[in-house]
Amino acid sequence: MAHIDISAFDRAAVSGAAFVDGAVLMELGMRAALGRDGAVDLVAAHMYFNLADRKGIDGAASQRQDVAGEMSKAEIARALRAAREWLTLH
């Protein structure tokens, strides 16, 4: 039986997060910020812009800052937690 040693891989690669396209995350942030799929969701938008910024997408950080200007501290904290959870799960 084959044995696969995943200790040589980082967590993001094992979970698949390394393969998620930053442009897709940016688009999801825009959709959430503009309410294209229903109500505007600034928490989700902030989370997606944060993740896109981590992928090096130009403009993601400024979009995140714009959205943060319309959010409470509690909402920003929820968005940051959601981004950390997303990275853990993906």
Secondary structure, DSSP 8 states (H G I E B T S, - for coil): -----GGGS-HHHHHTGGGS-HHHHHHHHHHHHHTTTSS--HHHHHHHHHHHHHTT-TTHHHHHHHHHTTS-HHHHHHHHHHHHHHHHH-
